Amino acid sequence: MLLLVALTTSAQTPDSSRIYFVDARFHSGKILIDDPSLATLLTRPPRMAEVNFSLLKNEQRAWDYANCYTKNGVSLSYADFGNTAILGHAVSATVFTEPFIVNAKHIQVSLRCGAGFSYLNKIHNTTANPDNIYYSQHISFLLLINPTLYYAINDRWRVMAGAQISHISNGGSTWPNWGINVASGSVGVEYALQPLLLKPRKRVPFTDRDIKFIAHAFAGRHTSDPTQDAPSEKRFAGGLNLGAAKPLGRVCALGLGAEFYYDGIAQVLEAQSGKKYNPLVGSVSLQNYFFFGKLLFGQQLAYYITPNHPSSAQKFYQVYLLEYKIKGPLYAGVALHARGKISDFLSISTGYIF
């Protein structure tokens, strides 16, 4: 409260170059699952409450990143997954960026992307909590995407409604690591500590439609499932993700690509089963990229082209990339490999656009 008073007291004129916000939201939704037998765990819909602190720079330089205004901030949230005894609760801290795709007098539409950490109080335990196969580590990673519609009541207050997809997993650090995916709807209210009177800016026509070549290097750890005779084990997984994307505009690009990586879990599976597994994995993919200011969000649908890979029962998998521009064409962030709604492994990634 003292912080809010101090910020309000130091507020500049209505055309302030820095506008601070605080907002509160309430979410309700459902957990996305692949196994119908797990539906018995979900005794009620998951719910979440969050408070957000953010900053918008009312400056030409900030506008020029993506031809729109962008908020950046921190979110603190509390989630109840709908089964206190087995799934428990999560307390999360997330950093986010939120470009405004539509900015009219009373209506704004934004797309928030965020990443952070969650503390989960009820994790998998073979004796005390064997039914929770979603997560097995108290500290896990959180990724989210959240389109939001705002309606301005006046120059300080806005009400909002939105939809969110969030993913929490431990990045392959321990087994089990299905990860938990939550789809939710939200309502909330936001207060601007300075009057929200944004300077009108001109959109620069987009002319750079040349094909972009994008390379990502990634490295992480892949965790195997335990068997009756052997515990789960961790092995290195890492390689290169390549793509050629055609910009459709300043924000979106579509393309094709390929991925090649080494997966050490192949050796573990081979020792467990006696079958031949190939640690070298190759795939081809359809790729989509969103560029929101300095943030890159990529989604890929990949098809395995190598035989006997560690996920031989699967033909397709997904790759999600969330990276931040460090300098020039260099990005850094995280990459998530997943099969359907199941998290495979999370890795650190670096990207470069040629």
N, C-alpha and C positions, 0 to 999 in steps of 0.2 A: 504493500500500500504506500509506504514512504517513497518507493521508487516511482510509482505512478504520479504521486503528488509532485515530486521533483521534476519529472519530465514535463508534466502539464505546466508547472510554473515557468519552466525555461522555454516553453513553446514560442516559436517565432511567429512571424506574420502568416496569414492564410496561405501565401504562396511559398511557404517554407520548402527548402530543397530537401529536407528529410522529414518524413511523416512516420510516426510511430503508432503501432496498433496493438491492441490486446483483444482477444476474442475467446469465446467459450463455445464448445460444440458437444452435442450428444449424439452417439451413434447406436444403431440397432441393426442387426443383420443376420447372417448365417455363415457357418463354417463350411467351406467347400471340401468335400470328401470324395474319394474314389471307391472306397470299400463300404457297401451298404451295411455291413455288420457293425461298423463304427457309429452308425446313427443312434444306437442305443446310449451312447455316451452323452448325447446332446439333449439334456433335459429341458433346456429353454434357450432362446436366442442369445447369442453373445451381445454384450452391451459395452460401450466405452464412453468415457467422459474425458475431455481434453481442454487444455488452456494453451493459447498460442501467443507468443510475443514476436512481433515482426517489424520490419523497417522497409519503407519504400523511398527510393531516391527520385525526387521530382527534378531530374536533371537531363539535359540533352545527351550527355555521355552515357547515362544508364539506359535511356531510351534506345540509343543506337545499337545496343547489343542484339536486339531482336525486333526492332520496330514496335515495341510495346513497353508498358510499365511492368516492373517485376518486384514482388515482395520477397524478402529473404528473412528467415526467422528460425525460432526454436519452438518445438511443441513438447509439452509434458502431458502424458495421458495415463489413465487407469482403465484396464480392460477386465471384464468378467466374461469368461469363455462359455458360460452356460452350464458348467458342472464343477462346483467348487471343490468337491472331494477328489476328483480325478484330474481335471484340466486346470483348476485353480485360477489365479489372477496374473496379470502382467502389469508392471509399471515401466513406462517407456519414455525415453528422451530421443527426440528426432530433430535433425536440422533439415530445412526444406527451402526450396525456391519455388516461386509461384507467379508465373507470367500471366498477365491479363490479356486474354485473346480478344475479348469484347470489352470496350470501355465507353459506354454511353452515359447520359446524364444520371439516370437512376438505376440502370442495369449494368452489371459487370459479370463477365464469365472468365474464370481462371482455371488453370490446370497445375495443381501442386504435385511435385515429386519430392520425396524425402527418403532419408536413410538415417539409421541410428541403432540404438541398443535397447533391449528389453530385459527386465528381470522377471523371471518366471518362478513362482513360489512352489508349484507342484510339478515336478519333473518325473520322468520315467524311473522306476526302481523295480528290479526284478521280483522283490518280495513285497514291498509296501505299496507300490503303485504300478503294477505290470501292464494295466490297460492303456496307459498314456504312451502311445508310440509316436506322438507328434514331436516331442522335444525331450531331451535328456540332459540339458545343461541349464543352469540357472541364468547365466548371461548369454543371450542369443542376439543375432542380427535382425534388424527390422528394415524392410523396404516397403514403400507405399506410393500409390498414385491416386490423386483425388481431384476430379473436376468439381467445381463449385459455382453456383449461381448466387450473386449478391443483389440485393435490392436496397438502395440508399433511401433511408427515411429522411435524413438531412445531411449536412456536411460533416457530421461526426458519427452518426449511428447507421449501421447497416444490419439487416437480417440476411440469413443465408440458408441454402439447402444444397446438399451435395451427395455424391456417391464416392465410395472408396474401396479399393482393393489393397489389402495389406498382406505381407508375407513375413513370417517369423521362423527362423531356423538357426541352428548352431553352426552352419557353414561346414558340416561334415566333421566337426571336431570329435563328436562322440555318437554312438549308436544308442537308440534309434534316432533318425533325423528325417522323418517324413516332412517336417515343417508344418506349420498351421497357416492356412489361407482363409482370410475372412473378407467377405463382401458385405458392405454395410451402406445404409443411407444415413444422412446426418442433417440436423438442423442446428442453428446457432445464431449468435448475435456478436457483432464486432463494434468496437469503439475506437475512433481515431483520436489520439491525444492532441493533434493539430487538425484544424478543419481540412477535410479532404477535397481540396480544390486543385486538381491537376492541370498543369499548363498543357494546352493543345500542342501537339507535335506533328510534324509532317512525316508521312511514311515515305521512305526512300524506295523507289521502284526496284524490284528484285531483278537482277540481270545475270547473276552468276549461276548458269544452269549447266555448267560443265560437269561431267561425271567425276565424283570424288572417290579416291581410293583410300580405304580405311583399314588400318591394321591394329590389332589388339594383342598384346602379350599378357598371359594370365598364368597364375601359379597358386595352388592351394593344396588341401589335403582331402582325399577321398576315404571314407570310412566304410568298411564292409559290414554286412549283416553277420551276427554270430550264428553258429550252428550248435548242435548238441555236443559236438566234440571240440569246438574251438571258439574262443571269444572273438569279438569284433577287432579288426586291426585297421591302422591308418597308414596310407601310403601317399606319396607325392602324385599330384596330377597337375599338368601344366602344358602349355603350348602356344600356338598362334591361331588367331581368328582373323580372317581376311575378307574384305568385301569391296565391291564396286557399286556405288549408289548414285542414282540420278536425282538431284534436287527437284522437288515439285514446287518449292517455294522457299522462303527463308527459314521455315520451321521444320518441314518434313522432307525426307528423302527415302526412296525405295531402291532396292538393289538385290544382287545375287552375291553369294560368297561361298567360302569353304572354311573348314576348321581342321587342324591337325594337332593332336596332342598325345602326350604319354600319360597313361593311367596305370600306376603301380598296383592297383587293386587286382589287375589281371593275374599277377603272380600269386596273390592270396587265394583267389578263386581256383586257380589251377592246382594249388597244393591241397585245397579242401576236397575237390571233386575228382581230380585225376584227369579232367578234360583239358584240352588245349584252349588257352585263351591268349588273345593277341593284345599286348599292352599299347600298341600303336593304333590310335583311333583316328579315322578320317570321315568327314561328312561334307555334304553340300547343303546350302541353305538359302531360303528366302529371307530377306532382311529389310527391316524398317527402322528408320532413325528419326527421332525428334530432337531438335536443337532449341532449347529454351534459354536464351542468353548464353551463359557460360556452362550450362548443363547439357549433357548428352544422355538421352535415354534410348537404348536400342533394344529391339525385340527380334528374335530370329527363330524360325522353324527349320530345324536341321534334319537331314536324312542320312543315316549311317551308310557308308559305302565300303567299309572294311569288315571282313568276316571275323567271327569269334571274338568280338570285343566284349568288355565286361558286362554290357547290357544287351546281350545277344537276343533276348526275348523281345526287345523293342526295335522298331524301325525308325521312329521319330523321337526327337527330344527338342527342348526349347533352351535358348540362351537369352538371358536378360542382362543388359549392361547399363550401369548407372555411373557416369563419370563426370568429373568437373574439369573445366579447362584450366590448366596450370599456367601455360604461357604459349601464345601463338597456336600452333596446331597440336600441342601436346596436352593430353588429358590423363587423368588418373582417377580410379574408383574401384568398383567391385563388379564381378561377373557371377551370375547365378546359373548353374546348369540344373535343369529339372526335367522330369519325365511325367507328363500330365500334371497332376497337382502335388506330386511328390518331389521334394527337394533332393537333388543328387549331391552336389557340392558347391560351395561358395569359394571364390578365389579373389585375390587382389589383381587388378588389371591396370594396364597403361595403354592408352590409345594414341594414335598418330594419324592425322589426316593429310594426305598428299595432294 
